[in-house]
Amino acid sequence: MKKRFTLGIVVLLTLALMGLTACGDGGGGGGGGDGSEGNPFIVDSLATLLKVGSGNDGWTMEASYKQTENIDISSVSNWPPIGTIFDPFEGTYNGGNYTITGLKISGTGDNKGLFGYVWRGTIKNVRLINVNIALTSSGNENTGGIAGWILVGTISDCSVSGTVSGYNHYVGGIVGTNQGTVRNCSVDGAVSGVYSYVGGITGYNDTYKTVENCHTTCTVTTVTGSSYTGGVVGYNYGTVKNCYATGEITGSDSLGGVVGRNGSYNSSKGSVENCYATGNVIGDHYDVGGVVGENNDGSVSNCYATGNVTGLSRVGGVVGSSINGTVEKCYHATNSISGTSVVGGVAGGIQGDNAKLQYCAALSGGVTATTTDAGRVIGAKMGGTVAVNKGLDGMYVSVVVSSPSAVPEPGDTINSSQAQNQSTYTGMGWNFTTVWMMGSTYPVLR
């Protein structure tokens, strides 16, 4: 009898301990953890992902989360983004490099993505695959795969594969509007918008903000009449560095293989550095460039492009136009640049007393302007400083008929052997220690 009583006590104590352990592991009703930075809530299923930021059991917008399993969310027909402008996500979400499959968002509304509005938050190591975001009516701004809009916070080491299509302004494969930092991110598939500010990584990069070490292999498309479309960033006021794009970029005005428009605001001048694009850039209007479409009081340095570049006017192998901006240590090679007027192997046109184009090389297959102003290096110089640029001997340039106020620039002639020799570029001050190295034919970025 005593033995049975003792056994019963042991069973009851064991069950009680199991119950306590279950409550502890639940982290307030979820997959474990307590939401602190050192002990984040565990996200391991669709149910727990939907719980992020809900406020239930302490799963607030300020908490920390860590994903520990691949999660399929394709059963959710229209994903509710985590965080709104009135209740933003301010915590940390670590995807752990696990995948989230089948994100679908449709209809209308601002700030659409896996996360909606992120303020001071951190999102990292998230892998989205089979994304299908398709907003279909006007009035929708800030559309991205990872987030619609980020302010002050950071998105890092994330990837998106699929389709991101926004209807109004600010569309990006990673984030629609970046007012924080985006680094080490990639996008594959297709990014498109009906209006302006569309980029493979982000549609808009704000003053003093940074997009770095990112790349896209997606197509980026806007419709006729839209502006500011780029393989990485649509419109840049901040810094874009160490980025590249390989997809075809199609649109209208201010269209670039890396950045659509690189501008300035007060004391913040947009900077594009150590970037390249290899896809074709196809525009139907003004300011179309292999790297940057329109460089307005910004700087473009240590960049190159190799795709065909086509537009109407102000079309260039590196930049379409540069107004009081600086373009240096850049080149376009291999394929051709064509338009109706103001077409150049490096820049279509430059203007303004403070404009500079220097230490660049035109190594293209040819430059064609069907009406006026074609040049091997610059189609039309209307002010500014041009110095120490090179142009490949035998590079085709259509018959030049210059406007009265414009002067084409051919640069100093180099032959193919010189174009493939490192000393040609070190002689122009290019850094082959930390920035450039010789590729199979021409310089490439490290």
C-alpha positions as CSV (number, residue, x, y, z in Angstrom):
1,M,0.0,0.0,0.0
2,K,2.8,2.4,0.9
3,K,4.6,1.6,-2.4
4,R,1.5,2.4,-4.4
5,F,1.0,5.7,-2.5
6,T,4.6,6.7,-3.1
7,L,4.3,5.9,-6.8
8,G,1.2,8.0,-7.0
9,I,3.0,11.0,-5.5
10,V,5.9,10.6,-7.9
11,V,3.4,10.6,-10.9
12,L,1.6,13.7,-9.6
13,L,4.9,15.6,-9.1
14,T,6.1,14.6,-12.6
15,L,2.9,15.8,-14.2
16,A,3.1,19.1,-12.2
17,L,6.7,19.7,-13.3
18,M,5.8,18.9,-16.9
19,G,3.1,21.5,-16.7
20,L,5.4,24.1,-15.3
21,T,8.0,23.3,-18.0
22,A,5.4,23.7,-20.7
23,C,4.3,27.1,-19.4
24,G,8.0,28.2,-19.3
25,D,8.8,27.0,-22.8
26,G,5.7,28.8,-24.1
27,G,7.1,32.2,-23.4
28,G,3.7,33.6,-22.8
29,G,1.8,31.4,-25.2
30,G,4.1,31.2,-28.2
31,G,7.1,29.1,-29.3
32,G,9.4,29.8,-26.5
33,G,11.5,32.8,-25.2
34,D,10.4,35.9,-23.4
35,G,10.8,38.5,-26.1
36,S,14.0,40.0,-24.7
37,E,17.1,40.5,-26.9
38,G,18.9,37.7,-25.2
39,N,15.9,35.3,-25.2
40,P,13.7,36.2,-28.2
41,F,10.3,34.8,-28.9
42,I,10.6,31.7,-31.1
43,V,8.8,31.9,-34.5
44,D,8.5,28.4,-35.9
45,S,5.1,28.2,-37.7
46,L,2.5,30.2,-39.5
47,A,0.6,30.7,-36.3
48,T,3.6,32.2,-34.5
49,L,4.5,34.4,-37.4
50,L,1.0,35.8,-37.5
51,K,1.4,36.4,-33.8
52,V,4.4,38.7,-34.1
53,G,3.5,42.2,-33.0
54,S,0.0,41.2,-32.0
55,G,0.3,42.1,-28.4
56,N,-0.9,38.7,-27.3
57,D,1.1,37.1,-24.5
58,G,3.7,39.9,-24.6
59,W,4.3,39.5,-28.4
60,T,4.5,43.3,-28.9
61,M,5.9,45.5,-31.7
62,E,8.9,46.2,-29.4
63,A,9.8,42.6,-28.7
64,S,12.6,40.5,-30.2
65,Y,11.9,37.5,-32.4
66,K,13.9,34.6,-33.9
67,Q,12.7,32.3,-36.6
68,T,13.8,28.7,-36.2
69,E,12.0,26.8,-39.0
70,N,11.1,27.2,-42.7
71,I,7.5,28.6,-42.8
72,D,5.0,28.3,-45.6
73,I,2.4,31.2,-45.5
74,S,0.9,30.5,-49.0
75,S,-2.4,29.6,-47.3
76,V,-2.8,33.3,-46.4
77,S,-4.5,34.9,-49.4
78,N,-3.6,38.5,-48.4
79,W,-0.9,38.9,-45.8
80,P,-1.5,41.5,-43.1
81,P,1.8,43.4,-42.8
82,I,3.4,43.6,-39.4
83,G,3.4,47.2,-38.2
84,T,1.5,50.3,-39.3
85,I,2.2,53.9,-39.2
86,F,0.2,54.2,-36.0
87,D,1.7,51.1,-34.4
88,P,5.1,50.5,-36.1
89,F,7.4,47.6,-35.6
90,E,10.2,48.7,-33.3
91,G,11.6,45.4,-32.3
92,T,14.1,42.9,-33.8
93,Y,13.2,40.1,-36.2
94,N,16.0,37.6,-36.9
95,G,14.9,35.2,-39.7
96,G,17.8,32.9,-38.9
97,N,18.3,32.4,-42.7
98,Y,15.2,30.2,-42.8
99,T,12.7,30.7,-45.6
100,I,9.2,32.2,-45.6
101,T,7.4,30.9,-48.7
102,G,4.4,32.2,-50.5
103,L,3.9,35.8,-49.3
104,K,0.9,37.2,-51.1
105,I,-0.4,40.8,-50.9
106,S,-3.1,42.3,-53.2
107,G,-5.7,45.1,-53.2
108,T,-5.0,48.6,-51.9
109,G,-3.3,50.4,-49.1
110,D,0.0,52.0,-48.1
111,N,3.1,50.3,-46.5
112,K,2.8,46.8,-47.8
113,G,5.3,44.0,-47.3
114,L,6.0,41.2,-44.8
115,F,6.4,44.2,-42.5
116,G,4.5,47.4,-43.1
117,Y,6.0,50.3,-41.2
118,V,9.3,49.8,-39.3
119,W,10.5,52.5,-37.0
120,R,13.9,52.0,-35.2
121,G,13.5,48.3,-35.7
122,T,15.9,45.7,-37.1
123,I,15.0,43.0,-39.6
124,K,17.8,40.6,-40.6
125,N,18.4,37.1,-42.1
126,V,15.0,36.9,-43.7
127,R,14.6,34.8,-46.9
128,L,11.4,35.3,-48.8
129,I,10.7,33.0,-51.8
130,N,7.7,32.8,-54.2
131,V,6.6,36.3,-53.4
132,N,3.6,37.7,-55.2
133,I,2.8,41.3,-54.3
134,A,0.4,42.9,-56.7
135,L,-1.3,46.2,-55.8
136,T,-3.8,47.2,-58.4
137,S,-5.2,50.6,-57.7
138,S,-4.0,54.2,-57.1
139,G,-3.3,55.7,-53.7
140,N,-0.9,52.9,-52.6
141,E,2.5,54.1,-51.6
142,N,5.5,52.2,-50.1
143,T,5.5,48.7,-51.3
144,G,8.4,46.2,-50.7
145,G,9.1,42.5,-50.2
146,I,10.6,42.8,-46.7
147,A,8.9,46.1,-45.7
148,G,6.9,49.0,-47.1
149,W,8.7,51.8,-45.2
150,I,11.6,51.8,-42.8
151,L,12.5,54.8,-40.7
152,V,15.8,55.0,-38.8
153,G,16.1,51.1,-38.5
154,T,18.1,48.5,-40.4
155,I,17.3,45.8,-42.9
156,S,20.3,43.5,-43.4
157,D,21.2,40.1,-44.9
158,C,17.7,39.6,-46.5
159,S,16.7,38.2,-49.9
160,V,13.5,38.3,-51.9
161,S,12.6,36.1,-54.8
162,G,9.4,36.6,-56.8
163,T,7.3,39.5,-58.0
164,V,6.8,42.9,-56.3
165,S,4.4,45.1,-58.1
166,G,3.2,48.4,-56.7
167,Y,0.7,50.8,-58.2
168,N,1.7,54.2,-56.9
169,H,5.1,55.7,-55.8
170,Y,7.9,54.1,-53.9
171,V,8.3,50.4,-54.8
172,G,11.3,48.3,-54.0
173,G,12.2,44.6,-54.0
174,I,13.3,44.9,-50.4
175,V,11.7,48.1,-49.1
176,G,9.5,50.8,-50.8
177,T,11.0,53.8,-48.9
178,N,14.3,53.6,-47.0
179,Q,15.0,56.2,-44.3
180,G,17.4,53.9,-42.5
181,T,20.1,51.4,-43.6
182,V,19.8,48.5,-46.1
183,R,22.8,46.3,-46.4
184,N,23.8,42.9,-47.8
185,C,20.4,42.3,-49.4
186,S,19.4,40.8,-52.8
187,V,16.4,40.5,-55.1
188,D,15.6,38.1,-57.9
189,G,12.5,38.1,-60.1
190,A,10.6,41.2,-61.1
191,V,10.0,44.6,-59.6
192,S,7.5,47.0,-61.2
193,G,5.5,50.1,-60.6
194,V,2.9,52.1,-62.5
195,Y,4.2,55.5,-61.3
196,S,7.6,56.8,-60.1
197,Y,10.3,55.9,-57.6
198,V,10.9,52.2,-58.4
199,G,14.1,50.3,-57.6
200,G,15.3,46.7,-57.4
201,I,16.2,47.2,-53.7
202,T,14.3,50.4,-52.8
203,G,12.3,53.0,-54.6
204,Y,13.6,55.9,-52.5
205,N,16.8,56.3,-50.4
206,D,16.6,59.4,-48.3
207,T,19.2,62.0,-47.3
208,Y,22.1,60.6,-45.2
209,K,20.7,57.1,-45.6
210,T,22.6,54.1,-47.0
211,V,22.1,51.2,-49.3
212,E,25.3,49.1,-49.5
213,N,26.6,45.7,-50.5
214,C,23.3,44.9,-52.3
215,H,22.6,43.3,-55.6
216,T,19.7,42.5,-57.9
217,T,19.2,40.0,-60.7
218,C,15.6,41.1,-61.3
219,T,14.0,43.1,-64.1
220,V,12.8,46.5,-63.0
221,T,10.0,48.1,-65.0
222,T,7.8,51.2,-64.9
223,V,5.3,52.4,-67.5
224,T,5.6,55.2,-70.0
225,G,5.5,58.6,-68.4
226,S,7.0,57.4,-65.0
227,S,10.3,58.7,-63.6
228,Y,13.1,57.6,-61.3
229,T,13.7,53.9,-62.0
230,G,16.8,52.0,-61.2
231,G,18.3,48.5,-60.9
232,V,19.1,49.1,-57.2
233,V,17.5,52.5,-56.2
234,G,14.9,54.6,-58.0
235,Y,15.7,58.0,-56.4
236,N,18.8,58.5,-54.3
237,Y,19.5,61.4,-51.9
238,G,21.9,59.4,-49.7
239,T,24.7,56.9,-50.4
240,V,24.6,53.8,-52.6
241,K,27.8,51.9,-52.6
242,N,29.2,48.4,-53.5
243,C,26.0,47.4,-55.3
244,Y,25.3,45.9,-58.7
245,A,22.4,45.0,-61.0
246,T,22.3,42.5,-63.8
247,G,18.7,42.6,-64.9
248,E,17.0,44.7,-67.7
249,I,15.7,48.1,-66.6
250,T,12.8,49.5,-68.6
251,G,11.0,52.8,-68.1
252,S,10.7,56.4,-69.2
253,D,12.6,59.4,-67.6
254,S,15.5,59.3,-65.2
255,L,16.3,55.7,-65.8
256,G,19.5,54.0,-64.7
257,G,21.1,50.6,-64.4
258,V,21.9,51.2,-60.7
259,V,20.1,54.5,-59.8
260,G,17.4,56.4,-61.6
261,R,18.1,59.8,-60.2
262,N,21.0,60.8,-58.0
263,G,20.2,64.2,-56.4
264,S,20.9,66.5,-53.5
265,Y,18.9,68.1,-50.8
266,N,20.3,71.0,-48.7
267,S,23.8,69.7,-47.6
268,S,23.1,66.1,-48.4
269,K,24.5,65.2,-51.9
270,G,23.6,61.8,-53.4
271,S,26.6,59.5,-53.9
272,V,26.9,56.4,-56.1
273,E,30.2,54.7,-55.6
274,N,31.8,51.3,-56.5
275,C,28.7,50.1,-58.4
276,Y,28.1,48.4,-61.7
277,A,25.3,47.2,-64.1
278,T,25.4,44.7,-66.8
279,G,21.8,44.6,-68.1
280,N,20.3,46.6,-70.9
281,V,18.7,50.0,-69.9
282,I,15.8,50.9,-72.1
283,G,14.0,54.2,-71.8
284,D,11.6,56.0,-74.0
285,H,12.3,59.6,-72.9
286,Y,15.0,61.7,-71.3
287,D,18.0,61.0,-68.9
288,V,18.9,57.4,-69.5
289,G,22.2,56.0,-68.3
290,G,24.0,52.7,-67.9
291,V,24.6,53.5,-64.2
292,V,22.7,56.6,-63.3
293,G,20.0,58.3,-65.4
294,E,20.1,61.8,-64.0
295,N,22.9,63.0,-61.8
296,N,21.8,66.3,-60.3
297,D,24.4,67.9,-58.0
298,G,25.5,64.4,-56.9
299,S,28.6,62.3,-57.4
300,V,29.1,59.1,-59.4
301,S,32.5,57.4,-58.9
302,N,34.3,54.1,-59.5
303,C,31.4,52.7,-61.5
304,Y,30.9,50.9,-64.8
305,A,28.2,49.5,-67.1
306,T,28.3,47.0,-70.0
307,G,24.8,46.7,-71.3
308,N,23.0,48.5,-74.2
309,V,21.6,51.9,-73.3
310,T,18.7,53.3,-75.3
311,G,16.6,56.4,-74.8
312,L,15.3,59.5,-76.5
313,S,17.6,62.3,-75.4
314,R,20.4,62.8,-72.8
315,V,21.5,59.2,-73.1
316,G,24.9,58.0,-71.8
317,G,26.9,54.9,-71.1
318,V,27.4,55.8,-67.5
319,V,25.1,58.8,-66.9
320,G,22.4,60.2,-69.1
321,S,22.8,63.8,-67.8
322,S,24.9,65.5,-65.1
323,I,23.8,68.9,-63.9
324,N,26.4,70.5,-61.5
325,G,27.4,66.9,-60.6
326,T,30.6,65.0,-60.6
327,V,31.4,61.8,-62.6
328,E,34.8,60.3,-62.2
329,K,36.8,57.1,-62.7
330,C,33.9,55.4,-64.5
331,Y,33.5,53.6,-67.9
332,H,31.1,52.0,-70.2
333,A,32.2,49.1,-72.4
334,T,31.2,46.5,-74.9
335,N,27.7,47.4,-76.0
336,S,26.2,50.5,-77.6
337,I,24.5,53.7,-76.6
338,S,21.7,55.2,-78.8
339,G,19.1,57.9,-78.8
340,T,17.8,60.8,-80.8
341,S,20.0,63.6,-79.4
342,V,22.6,64.3,-76.8
343,V,24.2,60.8,-76.7
344,G,27.7,60.0,-75.3
345,G,29.9,57.0,-74.4
346,V,30.2,58.2,-70.8
347,A,27.6,61.0,-70.5
348,G,24.9,62.2,-72.8
349,G,25.3,65.7,-71.6
350,I,26.8,67.8,-68.7
351,Q,25.9,71.3,-67.8
352,G,26.4,73.8,-65.0
353,D,29.5,75.7,-63.8
354,N,30.2,73.0,-61.1
355,A,29.8,70.0,-63.4
356,K,32.8,67.7,-63.6
357,L,33.5,64.7,-65.8
358,Q,37.1,63.4,-65.3
359,Y,39.3,60.3,-65.4
360,C,36.7,58.3,-67.3
361,A,36.8,55.9,-70.3
362,A,34.5,55.3,-73.3
363,L,35.0,51.8,-74.5
364,S,31.6,51.2,-76.0
365,G,30.6,49.4,-79.2
366,G,29.3,52.7,-80.6
367,V,27.4,55.9,-80.0
368,T,24.4,56.9,-82.2
369,A,22.3,60.1,-82.2
370,T,19.9,60.2,-85.0
371,T,19.6,64.0,-85.0
372,T,22.1,66.0,-83.1
373,D,24.9,65.9,-80.5
374,A,26.8,62.6,-80.3
375,G,30.2,62.3,-78.8
376,R,32.7,59.5,-77.9
377,V,32.9,60.6,-74.3
378,I,30.2,63.3,-74.0
379,G,27.4,64.1,-76.4
380,A,27.0,67.7,-75.4
381,K,29.0,69.8,-73.0
382,M,27.2,72.9,-71.9
383,G,29.4,74.1,-69.1
384,G,31.6,72.5,-66.4
385,T,35.0,70.9,-66.4
386,V,36.1,68.0,-68.5
387,A,39.6,66.6,-68.0
388,V,41.7,63.5,-68.6
389,N,39.2,61.2,-70.2
390,K,39.9,58.4,-72.7
391,G,38.0,57.1,-75.8
392,L,38.6,53.9,-77.7
393,D,40.2,54.2,-81.1
394,G,37.8,53.1,-83.8
395,M,34.7,53.3,-81.6
396,Y,31.8,54.2,-83.8
397,V,30.2,57.6,-83.3
398,S,27.4,58.7,-85.6
399,V,27.7,61.9,-87.7
400,V,28.0,64.7,-85.2
401,V,25.8,67.7,-85.8
402,S,26.2,69.9,-82.7
403,S,23.8,72.4,-81.3
404,P,25.2,75.9,-81.2
405,S,25.5,75.8,-77.4
406,A,26.8,72.3,-77.2
407,V,30.3,70.8,-77.7
408,P,30.9,67.0,-78.1
409,E,33.9,65.6,-76.2
410,P,35.9,62.7,-77.7
411,G,38.5,62.3,-75.0
412,D,42.1,61.2,-75.6
413,T,42.3,58.3,-78.0
414,I,43.6,54.9,-76.7
415,N,43.9,51.7,-78.7
416,S,42.5,48.3,-77.6
417,S,45.8,47.2,-76.1
418,Q,45.9,50.4,-73.9
419,A,42.3,49.9,-73.0
420,Q,43.2,46.5,-71.5
421,N,46.3,47.7,-69.7
422,Q,46.1,48.6,-66.0
423,S,48.6,51.4,-66.4
424,T,46.1,53.4,-68.5
425,Y,43.8,53.6,-65.5
426,T,46.4,54.1,-62.8
427,G,47.6,57.0,-64.9
428,M,44.2,58.5,-64.3
429,G,44.4,57.9,-60.6
430,W,42.3,54.8,-60.3
431,N,42.9,52.8,-57.1
432,F,43.9,49.2,-57.9
433,T,44.8,48.4,-54.3
434,T,41.4,48.4,-52.7
435,V,38.8,49.3,-55.4
436,W,39.7,48.0,-58.8
437,M,41.4,45.0,-60.4
438,M,41.9,43.9,-63.9
439,G,39.3,41.5,-65.3
440,S,39.6,39.4,-68.4
441,T,39.4,42.5,-70.6
442,Y,38.7,45.7,-68.7
443,P,38.9,46.8,-65.0
444,V,36.3,45.3,-62.6
445,L,35.4,46.2,-59.0
446,R,36.9,44.1,-56.2
